[in-house]
Amino acid sequence: MSNNPTASPAEPVHAHEEVPRGTIKAYLEVAGVLTVLTILEIWAFYVPSLQPVLIPILLVLSGAKFALVVMFYMHLKYDHLAYTGIFGPLLALAGFIVIALMILIAYFMGSPPTA
């Protein structure tokens, strides 16, 4: 039973709007970009001259890949802007925590204990 007087009994009334989906072409383009970013990560790992800046390069490339996956494959691009507003700062906080832990580990592992 429906409260909508214009709906016929054969037509179900949906409580939510249909989520827009991207085209197959868009998904294939995103998959191509993800593949290129992965190839760049592997390439950067094996280039000796990039070793001093390897971690920042890998963090940026991984962040870009993460954003693409969340926007397209998890459909955050099509959701309400409030979800992005919640997700973005929390992602930044997680990134800062990871970087702070990396700095702390490098600091404590790099300095030998004094006796």
PyMOL commands that set and color helices and strands:
alter all, ss='L'
color gray80, all
select helices_A, chain A and resi 24-46+48-73+76-78+81-110
alter helices_A, ss='H'
color red, helices_A
deselect
rebuild
show_as cartoon
